[in-house]
Amino acid sequence: MALGKTVRVRTPLAAALAALALAGHAALPGWAAPKPTVKQLKKELATLQKESDKLIADYYSSRIAHQKAEKAAKAAEEKLAAAQEVFDRESAELRAIAVAQYTGGEPNQVALLLGSQEPSAVLGGMALTQYLISEQAASLRGYARVRDERQRAQDEASARAEELGTAVAGLGERRTKAERTIEKIRDRIDRLYVAPGARPDGTFVPQLPDGADNITPRMRLVKQLVQERFTVPYGIGCYRTIQDGGEHPLGRACDFMLSRGGAMPSAEEIRRGNAIAEWAIKNARRLGIMYIIYRQRIWHVRNGAWRTMSDRGGTTANHYDHPHISVY
């Protein structure tokens, strides 16, 4: 009878404790909402794929418009250069005429008629003078036409340059939108993968290494996803026999190299390393990632923050040339 009473007393208490534990879990990050199902993720992917296709088509149209604007702007610049050349030549000729008139004086027809020259010589001089005046007038008219053509070419070049600027700005905006959507698709695809050995409470069952690469299935999945998402041209090092207290000899760690021979990586490779580390942090709880080491810092899933490490004496030892990822 006493035993029965004990059971009746403990059962409600156990239920209350279980409810309290569940309530506590619900308050923790990651427990507030249920994880999306594969079906939900695939539905989201289908919607995002349609959006992505529209954005890519829009970006393509913008590229064509940009190329046309670029071609028109180049043609307008060439036309302006040619008009400027003619304008400069005509300006030089007019300046020469003006200088000649200023220094020599323009012939006076009345003076020619009243002078002591023979009439035939006077008439000949007048004819020559009239011819020169006609030539100057023609030069002035030609100059005005060249000047106006140059101005039109300049206006057209300015308009085409403005169109090109607008096309460039639109192209950049469309590219950014498309890239953001593609990034969303990548994130949704990542979420379709769940690390093998994961348990509902967020812990991970230990795994044995297997396969020719001597790494665990969980580490192999992380390595595969990094390779699919990022280019790692300098190789990936995982299993090694040296017992250094880390996860490499257990098949639970990989190094994603950003340079060769211990050289300091380029700025572009450093950005790639940062991107790999950020991706690993974002997906750590779902993929069973325990910690990341990069650039003499360590991020552990338990505290979710970077911590500076002591100096180990070199570029590779301090992980400046590669991010290191360890899994449970």
C-alpha positions as CSV (number, residue, x, y, z in Angstrom):
1,M,0.0,0.0,0.0
2,A,2.8,2.4,0.9
3,L,4.4,1.5,-2.5
4,G,1.2,2.4,-4.3
5,K,1.0,5.8,-2.5
6,T,4.6,6.5,-3.5
7,V,3.8,5.8,-7.1
8,R,0.7,8.0,-7.1
9,V,2.7,10.9,-5.5
10,R,5.7,10.6,-7.9
11,T,3.7,10.3,-11.1
12,P,2.2,13.9,-11.0
13,L,5.6,15.2,-9.9
14,A,7.3,13.6,-12.8
15,A,4.7,14.9,-15.2
16,A,5.1,18.4,-13.8
17,L,8.9,18.2,-14.1
18,A,8.6,17.0,-17.7
19,A,6.2,19.8,-18.5
20,L,8.6,22.3,-16.9
21,A,11.5,20.9,-18.8
22,L,9.6,21.2,-22.1
23,A,8.7,24.8,-21.2
24,G,12.3,25.5,-20.5
25,H,13.3,24.0,-23.9
26,A,10.7,26.1,-25.6
27,A,12.3,29.2,-24.3
28,L,15.7,28.3,-25.6
29,P,16.9,29.5,-29.1
30,G,16.1,26.8,-31.7
31,W,13.2,25.4,-29.7
32,A,10.8,28.3,-30.2
33,A,9.4,26.9,-33.5
34,P,9.4,23.4,-35.0
35,K,11.9,22.7,-37.7
36,P,10.5,22.9,-41.2
37,T,9.9,19.6,-42.8
38,V,11.5,18.4,-46.0
39,K,8.2,19.0,-47.8
40,Q,8.0,22.5,-46.5
41,L,11.6,23.3,-47.5
42,K,11.0,21.8,-51.0
43,K,7.9,24.0,-51.4
44,E,9.9,27.1,-50.4
45,L,12.7,26.0,-52.8
46,A,10.2,25.8,-55.7
47,T,8.9,29.3,-54.9
48,L,12.4,30.7,-54.6
49,Q,13.4,29.0,-57.8
50,K,10.6,30.7,-59.8
51,E,11.6,34.0,-58.2
52,S,15.2,33.4,-59.1
53,D,14.4,32.6,-62.7
54,K,12.5,35.9,-63.1
55,L,15.3,37.8,-61.5
56,I,17.9,36.1,-63.7
57,A,15.8,36.9,-66.8
58,D,15.5,40.5,-65.7
59,Y,19.3,40.6,-65.0
60,Y,19.9,39.2,-68.5
61,S,17.7,41.9,-70.1
62,S,19.5,44.5,-68.1
63,R,22.9,43.1,-69.3
64,I,21.7,43.4,-73.0
65,A,20.5,47.0,-72.4
66,H,23.8,47.8,-70.7
67,Q,25.8,46.4,-73.7
68,K,23.7,48.5,-76.1
69,A,24.1,51.6,-74.0
70,E,27.8,51.0,-73.8
71,K,28.1,50.5,-77.6
72,A,26.0,53.7,-78.2
73,A,28.1,55.7,-75.8
74,K,31.3,54.5,-77.5
75,A,29.9,55.5,-81.0
76,A,28.9,58.9,-79.6
77,E,32.3,59.5,-78.2
78,E,34.0,58.5,-81.5
79,K,31.6,60.9,-83.4
80,L,32.4,63.7,-80.9
81,A,36.1,63.1,-81.3
82,A,35.8,63.4,-85.1
83,A,33.6,66.5,-84.9
84,Q,36.1,68.0,-82.4
85,E,39.0,67.4,-84.9
86,V,37.1,69.2,-87.7
87,F,36.1,72.0,-85.3
88,D,39.7,72.5,-84.3
89,R,40.9,72.6,-87.9
90,E,38.2,75.1,-89.0
91,S,38.9,77.2,-85.9
92,A,42.6,77.3,-86.8
93,E,41.8,78.4,-90.4
94,L,39.5,81.2,-89.2
95,R,42.1,82.4,-86.8
96,A,44.6,82.6,-89.7
97,I,42.2,84.6,-91.8
98,A,41.5,87.0,-88.9
99,V,45.2,87.5,-88.3
100,A,45.9,88.2,-92.0
101,Q,43.1,90.8,-92.1
102,Y,44.3,92.5,-88.9
103,T,47.9,92.7,-90.0
104,G,47.4,93.5,-93.8
105,G,44.2,95.5,-93.7
106,E,41.1,94.7,-95.8
107,P,41.2,96.1,-99.4
108,N,39.0,99.3,-99.9
109,Q,37.1,99.2,-103.2
110,V,36.6,103.0,-103.4
111,A,40.3,103.6,-102.9
112,L,41.0,101.2,-105.7
113,L,38.6,103.1,-108.1
114,L,40.1,106.5,-107.3
115,G,43.7,105.4,-107.5
116,S,46.2,105.9,-110.4
117,Q,46.0,102.2,-111.5
118,E,44.7,101.3,-114.9
119,P,40.9,100.4,-114.9
120,S,41.6,96.9,-115.9
121,A,44.0,96.4,-113.0
122,V,41.5,98.0,-110.7
123,L,38.7,95.7,-111.9
124,G,40.9,92.7,-111.5
125,G,41.8,93.7,-108.0
126,M,38.1,94.1,-107.1
127,A,37.3,90.7,-108.5
128,L,40.1,89.1,-106.4
129,T,38.9,91.0,-103.3
130,Q,35.3,89.9,-103.9
131,Y,36.5,86.3,-104.3
132,L,38.4,86.4,-101.1
133,I,35.4,87.9,-99.3
134,S,33.2,85.1,-100.7
135,E,35.7,82.5,-99.6
136,Q,35.8,83.9,-96.1
137,A,32.0,83.9,-95.9
138,A,31.9,80.3,-97.0
139,S,34.5,79.5,-94.4
140,L,32.4,81.2,-91.7
141,R,29.3,79.3,-92.8
142,G,31.3,76.0,-92.8
143,Y,32.6,76.8,-89.4
144,A,29.1,77.5,-88.1
145,R,27.9,74.1,-89.4
146,V,31.0,72.3,-88.0
147,R,30.4,74.1,-84.6
148,D,26.8,73.0,-84.5
149,E,27.6,69.4,-85.5
150,R,30.2,69.3,-82.7
151,Q,27.6,70.6,-80.2
152,R,25.1,68.0,-81.3
153,A,27.7,65.3,-81.0
154,Q,28.6,66.6,-77.6
155,D,25.0,66.5,-76.5
156,E,24.5,63.0,-77.8
157,A,27.6,61.8,-76.1
158,S,26.4,63.3,-72.8
159,A,23.0,61.6,-73.2
160,R,24.5,58.3,-74.1
161,A,26.8,58.5,-71.1
162,E,23.9,59.2,-68.8
163,E,22.0,56.2,-70.3
164,L,25.0,54.1,-69.7
165,G,25.2,55.2,-66.1
166,T,21.6,54.4,-65.5
167,A,22.1,50.9,-67.2
168,V,25.1,50.2,-65.0
169,A,23.2,51.2,-61.8
170,G,20.2,49.0,-62.9
171,L,22.4,46.1,-63.7
172,G,24.1,46.2,-60.3
173,E,20.7,46.4,-58.5
174,R,19.3,43.4,-60.5
175,R,22.5,41.4,-59.9
176,T,22.2,42.1,-56.1
177,K,18.6,40.9,-56.0
178,A,19.4,37.8,-58.0
179,E,22.4,37.0,-55.7
180,R,20.3,37.4,-52.6
181,T,17.7,35.0,-53.9
182,I,20.3,32.5,-54.9
183,E,21.7,32.8,-51.4
184,K,18.3,32.0,-50.0
185,I,18.1,28.9,-52.2
186,R,21.5,27.8,-50.9
187,D,20.4,28.2,-47.3
188,R,17.2,26.2,-48.0
189,I,19.2,23.4,-49.6
190,D,21.6,23.4,-46.7
191,R,18.6,22.9,-44.3
192,L,17.6,19.8,-46.3
193,Y,20.6,18.0,-44.9
194,V,20.7,16.8,-41.3
195,A,23.8,15.3,-39.8
196,P,23.6,11.5,-39.3
197,G,23.4,10.5,-35.6
198,A,21.4,13.6,-34.5
199,R,19.0,13.1,-31.7
200,P,15.8,15.1,-30.9
201,D,17.4,16.7,-27.8
202,G,20.2,18.3,-30.0
203,T,22.9,15.8,-29.0
204,F,24.8,13.6,-31.4
205,V,25.6,9.9,-31.2
206,P,29.3,9.2,-31.4
207,Q,30.4,7.7,-34.8
208,L,33.3,5.6,-36.0
209,P,35.3,6.7,-39.0
210,D,34.9,4.6,-42.1
211,G,35.7,4.6,-45.8
212,A,38.9,5.2,-47.6
213,D,39.2,8.7,-46.2
214,N,39.0,7.5,-42.5
215,I,36.5,10.1,-41.4
216,T,33.0,9.8,-39.8
217,P,29.8,10.1,-41.9
218,R,29.0,13.3,-40.0
219,M,32.4,14.9,-41.0
220,R,32.0,13.6,-44.5
221,L,28.7,15.4,-44.9
222,V,30.2,18.7,-43.7
223,K,33.1,18.3,-46.0
224,Q,30.8,17.5,-49.0
225,L,28.6,20.5,-48.3
226,V,31.6,22.9,-48.0
227,Q,33.0,21.5,-51.3
228,E,29.7,22.0,-53.0
229,R,29.2,25.6,-51.7
230,F,32.8,26.9,-51.9
231,T,35.8,26.4,-54.1
232,V,38.7,25.0,-52.1
233,P,41.6,25.0,-54.6
234,Y,44.4,24.2,-52.2
235,G,43.0,21.0,-50.8
236,I,41.2,19.6,-47.8
237,G,43.1,17.7,-45.1
238,C,41.1,15.5,-42.7
239,Y,42.4,12.3,-41.1
240,R,46.0,12.1,-39.8
241,T,47.6,9.7,-37.4
242,I,49.4,12.2,-35.2
243,Q,47.8,12.0,-31.7
244,D,47.7,15.7,-30.8
245,G,44.6,15.6,-28.6
246,G,42.4,16.9,-31.4
247,E,39.8,15.3,-33.7
248,H,41.9,14.7,-36.8
249,P,43.1,11.2,-35.7
250,L,39.4,10.4,-34.7
251,G,38.2,11.3,-38.2
252,R,36.2,14.2,-36.9
253,A,38.0,17.2,-38.2
254,C,39.0,18.8,-41.6
255,D,41.3,21.7,-42.6
256,F,40.2,23.7,-45.7
257,M,43.4,25.2,-47.1
258,L,43.5,28.7,-48.5
259,S,47.2,28.6,-49.6
260,R,50.2,26.3,-50.1
261,G,53.3,25.7,-48.1
262,G,52.4,27.8,-45.1
263,A,52.2,31.0,-47.1
264,M,49.8,33.8,-45.9
265,P,46.7,33.6,-48.1
266,S,45.6,36.5,-50.3
267,A,42.8,38.9,-49.4
268,E,40.4,37.0,-51.6
269,E,41.3,33.7,-49.9
270,I,40.9,35.3,-46.4
271,R,37.4,36.3,-47.4
272,R,36.8,32.8,-48.6
273,G,38.0,31.5,-45.2
274,N,35.6,33.9,-43.4
275,A,32.7,32.8,-45.6
276,I,33.4,29.1,-44.8
277,A,33.6,29.8,-41.1
278,E,30.4,31.9,-41.2
279,W,28.6,29.1,-43.0
280,A,29.8,26.5,-40.4
281,I,28.6,28.7,-37.6
282,K,25.2,29.2,-39.2
283,N,24.8,25.4,-39.7
284,A,26.6,24.2,-36.6
285,R,23.7,22.9,-34.5
286,R,22.0,21.1,-37.3
287,L,25.2,19.4,-38.7
288,G,26.8,18.5,-35.4
289,I,29.7,21.0,-35.8
290,M,31.4,21.3,-32.4
291,Y,34.0,24.1,-33.0
292,I,35.7,26.1,-35.7
293,I,39.3,27.5,-35.6
294,Y,40.4,30.3,-37.9
295,R,43.0,33.1,-37.7
296,Q,44.1,32.2,-34.2
297,R,40.6,32.2,-32.9
298,I,38.2,29.4,-31.8
299,W,34.4,29.4,-32.0
300,H,32.6,26.7,-29.9
301,V,29.0,25.8,-30.3
302,R,28.6,25.7,-26.5
303,N,29.2,29.5,-26.1
304,G,28.6,30.7,-29.7
305,A,31.4,33.3,-29.6
306,W,34.9,33.7,-31.0
307,R,37.8,33.5,-28.5
308,T,41.4,34.4,-29.2
309,M,43.9,31.5,-28.9
310,S,47.5,31.5,-27.8
311,D,50.3,31.9,-30.4
312,R,51.3,28.5,-31.6
313,G,54.2,29.9,-33.7
314,G,53.3,29.9,-37.3
315,T,50.9,30.7,-40.1
316,T,49.5,27.1,-40.3
317,A,49.7,26.4,-36.6
318,N,47.7,29.5,-35.9
319,H,45.2,28.6,-38.6
320,Y,45.8,31.7,-40.7
321,D,45.9,29.7,-43.9
322,H,42.9,27.5,-43.3
323,P,39.7,27.2,-41.3
324,H,39.5,24.0,-39.2
325,I,36.1,22.4,-38.6
326,S,35.5,19.7,-35.9
327,V,32.3,17.7,-35.5
328,Y,30.9,15.7,-32.6
